[in-house]
Amino acid sequence: MFLNPRVYQAALRGTNATYVHEMTHLLMWRYSRHTLRQGLADSWALQVRPGAGVGPNVDGYDGSSPLPGDVVAYLGTTRPPLPWLVSDAPRRRAYYFASYRFVKWLIDKGGLSVCLKLYDVDNPAVELPKLYEASREALVRMVGM
């Protein structure tokens, strides 16, 4: 795993947890649910280093502005990320923040073992109501997005 010098130095100071995020991917890569995968990696990173920057949110994410609708539409789906994920920095930050908030809420609500069941199914949107007793859309609203 390679980290750019800025992220590496911040990790040594304890202000960035991108290395935990990336290590989580190395251990859990078989999962193809992009928002769930990114949310889980950020969730674990922030458990190791609470309040640290992670990935595109090097200074954290204040969450004060509304999330773009196209970001929210991806949460808990099997849809592949769109090209703007690498070309639009503000939307990228919002995407990672939303993914983190969604997965953290799922873990807080049902526990890690229940949340991880979503990684082994073909369609998480079908399983969400079985595991959390609400549709994907309703769960996204419960999270406040």
PyMOL commands that set and color helices and strands:
alter all, ss='L'
color gray80, all
select helices_A, chain A and resi 5-13+18-28+34-48+69-72+84-87+89-110+112-119+124-132+136-143
alter helices_A, ss='H'
color red, helices_A
deselect
rebuild
show_as cartoon
